[in-house]
Amino acid sequence: MDIPHQFPNVVPTLVPMACIRCEVGPLVTLGPGPTGERRYVPLGGGTVRGPELNGRVVEGGVDWQLSRADGVLEIAAHYALRLDDGSLVEVRSEGLRHGPAAVMARLASGEPVAPHEYFFRTLMRFTTGAPAWAHLNAVMAVASGQRHVHQVVLDVFRLT
């Protein structure tokens, strides 16, 4: 017998964690591949400020990207945070950025574009060996992003 599913079972909520501001270097392209243009952006330093995380972005991370034929940019960023107490936290962030072609062209040319004009979201996971921050190893988060010429801004929310 098929029992109808009732929504909501458990509705996830979003709890503000931090705002990450990360400096970005120039785009490096590896050229067209079978699934699109493979490229990366070197990540510089930055800040992490919020109710749950405070510290700095460690310079040296990389944002790998795949620019697909349908105009969607797949993002796979990997970097580290050094929290105010000195603890290191690894961040793995995967997401999508896309929008109307004219808006994305403005963004690519360095023009300021309001965040509501395009979609930029990532799913984030954290890893650390620091005992004070071990709870992060079981956290899933989502971020709403903004791309600026030399900076990415991510508003990060913990899923509960």
N, C-alpha and C positions, 0 to 999 in steps of 0.2 A: 504494500500500500504506500502510495506517495503522499508524504506529509508536506503541506505547503510551508514554505519558508517565510517567516515573518521578519521583516526588517524593522528596526535595527536589532541585531544580535548584541553586539557591543560596538558602539560608535566611537571611533578614535577621536581624541581631542588633540589640539595643538597647544603646546606650552612654549612661550618664547624662551630661547636659550641664549642667543647672542647675535650680534651683527659682526660679520667678518668683512673686513676691507682689505683686499689683497692687490698689490701692485702687479701688473702684468707686462711682460716684455713683448717684443714684436713677434707676430705670427710667423711660424716656419712651416712651409708646405713640403710634403714629401711627394706631391704630385698626384695625378689621378690614379686610382686603383680600381679593381673590379667592382667595389661597392660604393665608390665615391672618392673625393679628395681627402687623403689622410694628412693631418697636420697637427702641430702642437704649439702651445704657448707657454714659455717659461714663466714660472710664478716667482715673484719677488717677495719681499717682506710685507708686513701689514699688521693690522690690529684685530683683536677679538675683544668685544666689549658687550656685556649683557648680564642678565640676572643669574645665569648659570656658568658661564665661561668668560674668563678674562685673561688676556695675554697677548702674544704676538704670533703672527704667521712666520714660520721659519723659511727663509729664502732657500730656493732650490727645488720646489715642487714643480710638477708639470701637469698641464691641462691638455690631454690628448683629445683630439676631435676628429670626427668623420663628417664631412660636408656631403650630405646625400643629394641625389638628383632631384628629390622632391622638395628641396629647400630646407629640410630639417637638419639641424646641427646636433649630432650626438656628442655628448661631453663625458669624459672620464678623467676627473682630476684626482691627483694623489699628492698629498702634502702633509706637513706636520705643523702642529701648534706647540709653542712653549708657553705654558700657563704661568701666571704670576708667581706661583710657588716653585717654578723651575721644572715642573713635570712636563714630559713630552707626550703628545697625543697624536697618533696617526689618523688622518682623515682620508676616506675614500668617498668620492662624490660622483655619482653618475646621473646624467639628466639630459634634457632636451632644450634647445632654443630654436624658436621659429616665429614667423609672423608674415604679414603681407610683404611681398617682394620690395615694394617701395620703402617700407619701414626698415627692412633688413639692409637695404642699400644705404640708407641714411646712417644706420648704426655702423656698418662697415667703413663708411667714409669718415667716421669720427664725429659726426654730428650728435648733439644731445638728443636722446630719444626717451620719452617718458616710459616708465616701466609698464604701464597699462597698455601700451601700443604693441607689445610683443610678449610671447610666452617664454619664460626662462625659469625652469624649476629643476631641482636636483633632489636625489635621494642620498642621504648621508649615513655612513657608519663610522664608528670610532674604535680605535684599539690603543690600549695603554697598559703598561706594566706598573704604573704608579698606584700604590694601594689606595691613596686618597681619592683617586679618580676611577677606580675599577668598575664602578657602576656604568661608566660610559661604554664598556665592552658589551653591554646588553641594550644599548639605546639605538633606536632608529629615529632619524630626523629627516625633515624635508626643508628645503630652502627655496625662497623666492629671490631671484637674482636680478641685478641690473648690470649691464656692461657699459663701461665708460671707455674712453680712449686708452687710458693707462691704468685702469683699475676695474676690478669686479667687486660688487657689493652684494653680500648674501645675508638675508635675514633668515636665521635658522630657528626652526621650531621642532621640539621633541614631540614625538608621537606617544600618546599614552593609551 
